[in-house]
Amino acid sequence: MPLYKTIHVNSTTQILVWKVTESFQELLEQVVLNDTNRIRLDGMKSEMHQRAFLSVRKLLQETGHTDLDLYYDEVGKPHLNGERHISITHSHNFSAIIISDETVGIDIELQRDKIIRIADKFCDSEFQFLSPSFATEKTQEYIRKLTVIWGAKEAIFKIRNEKGISFKDHIKVDTFELESKQTIAELHFDNLVKDFDIYFEEIEEFTLVYALEK
């Protein structure tokens, strides 16, 4: 399908979201790939991953870039040629990119019950404002909040991308309500302290979260 959604965060930051409905062949015919990424694509065993990979290149083309402008550093973080920052995410049939003059990270996640079982592996201080009531009407809200927290920590990790960062021990997400669609977070790692503005919204059964370094 065409571009699903564009979000103009500010004058220098833009998010584009793609819902993948095309076949692998349809996407492949519509994008340009550099030699390195063609090899990466051919090595992917899952067609879902291949289609997500190609849909990200469709998003790049929507911004006037191509795969030829994109490269990855030694730890796998994506970069654009020039001075603009990029972050990439995909989950199931959704892909998204954020491009900015600022340091940014993005994540999209399907809202799933499974996140309740693993919450203690990535949450610590956040349990002070989470109220895990398992009454039917509250369980979905708990899942939605946990998905925001995971997405925020993933987005921050993508910005720093440093070995040893623990979601549970080093990244703290402040209290928030789902209706507010924003919060703040802190990264404390070694001697580094960084603050981030966190924004989020729900797209169908997914949660899109993005972080801007203050």
Order of alpha helices (4+ residues) and beta strands (2+ residues): beta-beta-alpha-alpha-alpha-beta-beta-beta-beta-beta-alpha-alpha-alpha-alpha-beta-beta-beta-beta
